Amino acid sequence: QKEVEQNSGPLSVPEGAIASLNCTYSDRGSQSFFWYRQYSGKSPELIMFIYSNGDKEDGRFTAQLNKASQYVSLLIRDSQPSDSATYLCAVTPMEYGNKLVFGAGTILRVKS
Amino acid sequence: DTGVSQNPRHKITKRGQNVTFRCDPISEHNRLYWYRQTLGQGPEFLTYFQNEAQLEKSRLLSDRFSAERPKGSFSTLEIQRTEQGDSAMYLCASSLGLRQSAHEQYFGPGTRLTVT
């Protein structure tokens, strides 16, 4: 079982729709959760982080965390073609652990 | 530019040669990380420094790989006797070591290594 699992996609949504990206993790001790956006040929860019159960909103992005279900998601409202990228979910596998463990990413395509 | 910088951006080398990459973190960040990413995969952790101390190394990091951060500022990653399987994007990240924000890692542009 992979430590962090994501659907590889591609997930296709029309412009203006809500894109929902999901991630599950295996280590119940995980404390910190991150979403990175990666454009083709570029490095990952940190877009959201969440540490507590519930929702965290930042602009068009909402991160949702459910530690009991070991599930974290990213919602992108009013999706734009510029949101087309690979979205990587990452977790720290233990309290104040020193590395990020990444999923393989979900490809998002926003069609205009 | 106050972000993480990496040099070179691209490196093509022949199998068996040694290569060295450099990473300059965000200036106030005391934590520095190296990751490797291959096509279709997420980044994989290689090693981590807090200031000049190398505190963690992945089992992925064979004896051919060595990393240093001599004065707690920039870091170098050296690969000796390169193999074709070393072809990947090598990513450096840094973070500010303050409680939870210690894990908010910001990546540099990466060094793409091709071993022929």
Interface residues (C-beta under 8 A of the other chain):
Chain A: V4 S8 Q31 S32 F34 Y36 K42 S43 P44 E45 L46 F49 Y51 L88 A90 T92 Y96 G97 N98 K99 L100 V101 F102 G103 A104 G105
Chain B: R31 Y33 Y35 G40 Q41 G42 P43 E44 F45 Y48 Q50 L55 E56 S58 M89 L91 R99 Q100 A102 H103 E104 Q105 Y106 F107 G108 P109 G110
